[in-house]
Every structure is written in structure tokens, then in C-alpha cells.
């Protein structure tokens, strides 16, 4: 084997390893770093609408839309945002929506120690419970990025990891593009991911998300879909 071929094989191996690691870290169905769910059963015409990064000043607009159509959702909240807007966090819970843990400070877990991840998630657990009365049993890692040790951390905190079937990229696209991305991809058991905040930013502009929700909810209802919390989607008999 000549030197050029050896270099080519080495480069290919490095690229393949990097691609595999990227899938392990953020692949929606990857379980290398611990189990997580990314969709519900396909035998019912039901979907779960989820929101990350809240609460924010724009969250009440989303709550109003959901109330208008009597649609439940699951909000993965950041502890620091709950501390900043405790009344909004409580409003989410009081409206009957489910609340999940999206970390306290929205860090990238990649290359972080298990101790760091556990401390951040535990702090969010305590903050969310203190302000809403609800201790989450679901979590979604910031950016959807998991890392070595997150599975054991989740077990200690009694948290089930949740990814998504379809993400709207609502932080970087216009409402038309968000709707066009999600609408044709929806199927039975899908978990939809949008954002009612933008990480830990104060007063984020979530107008795109609000408009996308305003259009998607009646659209999917008209197509015969039922909206459920992640809990109900995964365990319809409970």
C-alpha cells in the first residue's frame, strides 16, 4: 500500500469517526450516551408540540393561541429564565401544560463532565419546582447535544430524555419557512420542536414562533391530528 493510499484511508477513517460521534451527540435516535425518545407510537393520529428555551416575555402569546384551540403542549424550560420570569413559568403550569427541564444556564454539554451536567440539571429541577410546584420528569439537552455520562445523570435525577421528530429552526427562519418545513413532515406520533425563548436572552423576539404556531395548530387540527403532551403521547393509557 503506497503512502498516498494510506493517507487517504486515514483521512476517511477520521471523517467516519467524526460523523459517527456527531450522530451520537445530536442524532435524534442515538442512544450511545443514554436512552431518549424522539417520537411516539404511530398507531394514533396524535402529535406532541414542544417548546424550548422559555419562558420569555412572548410565551403568553403562545399560551393564548393554545388556549383558543384547547391544545396542550410541553415546555422545556431553562431554570435561569424561570428565575427571571416566575409568573410566566407558573402560567404555563396553571394552563395545564407539561413542563420539562432544559437545563439551568443552557450550556453546551459537549466536553462537559458528568458532575457539571448534573449540577446544572439539578439546579433547574429545583428552580422549576420552587416556582411552579411541578418537578420535571422529562428533559431535553440544550441544543439537543448529549455527552458521556448524561445517561447516568438522567437516571439519578429520574429524568427521561426527549429529542424530537421535526425541528422548526424557528430561531433562524421566517414563519413561512418554519411552517413549510414542519407541515409536510408531520406523521402519527411526531414530536415537534419550536422555541418560546432564545437561550437566556432577555426579551427575545419570538414573533416567528408565535406566527408559526398560529398557523400550524389549526392546520394540523384540520388534518385530523390530536395534540397531546409528551407524557400522554408516549403513554396514552395513563
N, C-alpha and C positions, 0 to 999 in steps of 0.2 A: 504493500500500500504506500503510495507516494505521499509526500508531505502535504501537498495541496488537498488530497482526498482526506487525510487525517484532520486537517484544519476544518474542512467542510463538515465532516461528521461531528467534530467537537462543537462547532457553531450550531449545528442542527440540534444536538443534544441539549445545549444551553437554552436555545429558544423553546424547545419542547418542555423543558423543566420549568421555565418561566411561565409558559402558557398554562401548564398544569397547576402551578402554585397560584396563579391569578384566578383560575377557576375555583380552587379550594377556598380562597379568601372570600370571593364575592359571588361565585356561582350559586344561583338560587336553589338548586337541588343538591349542592355539595354537602356532604356530611362528615368530611375529614376532620373538621375542628369541632364537631358536635352536631347532634341532630337538630333540624329545623324544618318547619313546614312552609310550603310555598304555594299550596293550593288545597282546596277542599275536595270532597267526593264529586265525581262527575255525574252522579245519577239524579241530581236535583238541579232545577233551574234557579240556582241561588249564587250570589257573589258577595264578597266582603269588601267594603270600601274602607280604606285605612289612610290615616294622615300621620305624617312625621313632623318633628321639629317644633311643635307647638308647646304650650299655647302662645298665641300672639294677639295683637290688637284686632286682627282680621278674623280670628276664629269665630266670634259671634255671628258674622255674616254667613259663615258656613253652617253654623248651628241653626240659623233661621231657615235656610234652604232645606236642611234635613228635616226640620220640624214641619215645614209646609207639606212635605211628601211623606211624613211619618217613616223616615228611613233611619235605621240605626247604623252606626259606624264605630270603628275602633281607632282611638287616637293614641299614638305612641309619643308620649310627652318627654321633654327634657326637664330634668329637675331644676336647673337654673332658671328656665323660663317659667316654671310653676312658681318658684320663689318670687319672680318679678311680677307675675300676674295671677296670684292665687284665686281671685274671684272668677277669672275666666276658666281656670282649671276646674274649679268647683262646678261651674255652669255646665261644663262638658259632662261631668258625672251626674249631676242632677237632671240633665236632659235624658238620661238613660243610656248613654253611650259607654262603651267599654274603654278602659284606659290601660295602655301598655307602657313599658319602660323603654325609653330611647336614650338612656344614659343621663348623667347629670350635666356634663360640660361639653357633650358632643365631640369627643376626641376621636381621632383615627386609631382604632385598636391595633392596627398592623405594627408589629415590632414592640408592642407593649407587654409588660409582664402580667401574669395572671393576677398578681396582687393589685396592680393598678386597675385592671378591668373590674375586679370585684369591688374595690373601694368606690369606684365611680358609679357602678350599677347599684350598689347598696345605698349610697347616698341618695341616688334618685328614688329608690324604693321608699326610703324613709321620708323624703320630702313630699313625694306624691301622696303617700298615705296620710301625712300630717295635715295636708291642705285639702284633701278630697275625701278622706275616710276610706279610700279604696287602695289596697296594696296590690300592685300588678302581679299577675302570674304569667304574663307574656312579655317578651322583649324583642326589640329589633335593634341590631347593632348600628351605630352611626355609619352612614354611607353604605350600609349593608355589608361592612367589612368585618370578618371574623378572624381570629388568630389562635395560635396554640394556647390551650388552657381554657378557652371560653366555654367549652362544653362542661367541664368540671365546675367552673364558676356558676354557670346557669343551674346546674343540679343543686349546688349548695344554697343558692338563692331561690330555688323552686320556681325557676322561670323556664318557659318554653320558647325557643327561638322561632321567630316568624320572618320569612322573607316575603316575596311577592311573586305573582304570576305576570303582572304587567305593571311597569312603572311609567308615569306620565311625563317625566322630565319637565315638570311644570315650573321649575326654578329657572329654566333657560329658554323656554319656548313660548310662543304665543298660544292663546286659548284654542284657536283653530287647530294648531298642530297637536296640542295635547289631546283634544277630542278625536282627531283623525288617527292618532296613534292607538288610543285605547279602544275606541268603538269596534273596529273590525276584529280585534283580538280577544274580545270577551267571549268566554265559554263557561259552561257549568263548572262551578267550584272555584272560579278565578278570584284571586286576592289582588285588588287594585291598590296601587301606592301613589298617593299625592302628598302634598306638604301644606300644612296650615301655618308654617313658620319657615324661616330661613336660618337654620342652625341657631345661634344665640343672638342674632341681630335684634336690636330694639326697633320696634315699629317697622317691620319688613313689609314690603309691597307684595301682597299675595293676591292681587287683583286677577291675575291669570288663573290661579287656582279656583277662586270664587266663581269666575265665569265658566270655567270648565265643569265645575260641579253643577252649576245652574243648568247646564245643557245636558250633561251626561245622565243625571239622575232620572229625569222624565223620559229620556231617550231609552234607557235600559228598562225602565218600568214598562214602557210601551211595547218592548220586545219580550215581555213576559218574565223578566228576571225579578227575583225577590232579593232584597238587600238584608244581610244578616251581619251580626258581629262575627269576628273571627272565631270566638268560642262556639257560637251556635252553628256556624258553617262547618266546623270540624266535628262537632258532637251534636247533631240535630235532635237526638232523642233526650238530651239533658235539658 
